[in-house]
Amino acid sequence: MHWSMNTLLLPPYVELGVHSLSGLLWTFLLLFLWHCYRMGSDLPIPGHAHAGKLKSGSRRSMMSRGGSCAGTKCSARSKLSRSDQIAPFISMETEEDEEQGQGYLTPVLSHALFPAQASAEANKLYAALQEYAKRYSWVGMGRIHKGLREQVRLNDLSAIQKPHLFFLPDVPSVPFFPRDAHRHDIEVLEANYSVILAEFKAVYQRGIDSKLGWTSLGPKGQAVFPLYSAGVSVAGNCRSCPCTYRTLLSLRTFISSNSLGSAGFWLLGPGATLGSSYGPTNTRLRCHLGLQTPTLCELVVGGEPQCWSEGHCLLVDDSFLHTVSHKGPPDAGPRVILSVDLWHPNVAAAERQALDFMFSPDL
C-alpha cells in the first residue's frame, strides 16, 4: 500500500517569513532601548546627588508603597540591613554621610574650597592629588580626598590611633595584624632569615659609625642601618647587604616608591625605652623580622603588648600609639630587627598609585 504525505494529519503551523522575523527583531530592539533609558534615568546628577543616595531613596519609596513596616520598627530594620551589607574590608559611604554632604567626592562635585585652617603640608598634598587627578582620573580617589579634608579635624582629637601626616578613612585597623594579611611577603622574609642575620652581623662588626652608613645614633645603643629611607634606596648600605636588598625587591607589597616607605636594621640597647608616638599614616603596616631578641624586650601598640621572636615576623600598625622598651640586663646585647614598610591590605591599587605620586621623594 502506498502512503502519501498528504494523508498524514499534521498540526497547523505558521511559517515565519522575512517580514515576521524583522518585526520580532525590532521588538527586541525597542525593549533594549527602553531598558537603557530606565537604567540611565537612575544615574546621579553631578553636584546634586550620589548613586547611593538614589538607591537608598528608591529603597525607601518601595518600602513606603509596600507598607511592610512603619515607625521605629522600620528604621531599626533598615539600620540592621545596612550593617549586614558592610564588606569585611572596604567600608562604603553611609547614607547619613551623604545626607550631611560628607560624601567622598561631595566637595569636588560642589567645587567647595579646601579647609582654610589646613596646614601647609596638607595643602601641598591636596595640590598633588589634584595634579594626579588631572593627569589620570578622580576614579578611586574618594577616600584619599576625604582623608585630606578631615586631617585637620583628626589632629585636634585625642585618640589611640592618630597618624600625624595622612589618615585614610574607612580602613579597618587593629594594632597587630595576622600573618594572612601579607602571607607571601612574611614567608619570603622568614625563609631568608639566616642570610639576613649573617649580613647584619657583618655590618655590625665593622662598628656603629655614621661614616659607615649608620643613622639615628642615640644613647643606650639606639641606631639604624637604613637600606631604604623615605622611599629612596641607600646605595652604599644596599651594596653591603646584597641578599637582604634582593629580598626586599622580591616583596609584593614593599613601599619603595614614596616617602612613607623605609627598611633597615633597627637596634635598641639594654635599658632603652622609646616614648609613646604615632606613625605618619595608616596606609602602611610595619613588618618586624626578629634577628636578635633578648628577654624583656617589649612592643606595646594601642595598649596591646607583644614580644619579638627570632626568625619570625610581626605585622604592626604604627599609626596607633606605641612604645618600645628593652628592660634586659646590660650584658643582654641589643635587640635587633629588620623593619620593612608594607602597604595596608585594604589600600586599593589605584590608591597606592596616587599615594606614590603624592608622596614622591621628588616632590
Secondary structure, DSSP 8 states (H G I E B T S, - for coil): ----GGGS---------HHHHHHHHHHHHHHHHHHHHHHHTTS--TTT--HHHHHHHHHHHHHHHHT---HHHHHHHHHHHHHHT--SS-----HHHHHTT--TTHHHHHT----TT--HHHHHHHHHHHHHHHHS-STT-HHHHHHHHHHHHHHTS--SB--SSB--TT----SEE-GGGGHHHHHHHHHTHHHHHHHHHHHHHT---GGGT-BS--GGG-EEEEEEETTEE-HHHHHHSHHHHHHHHT-SSB--SSTT--EEEEEE-TT-EEEEE--SBSSEEEEEEEEE--TTEEEEETTEEE---TT-EEEE-TTB-EEEEE-S-GGG--EEEEEEEEE-TTS-HHHHHHHHHHT-TT-
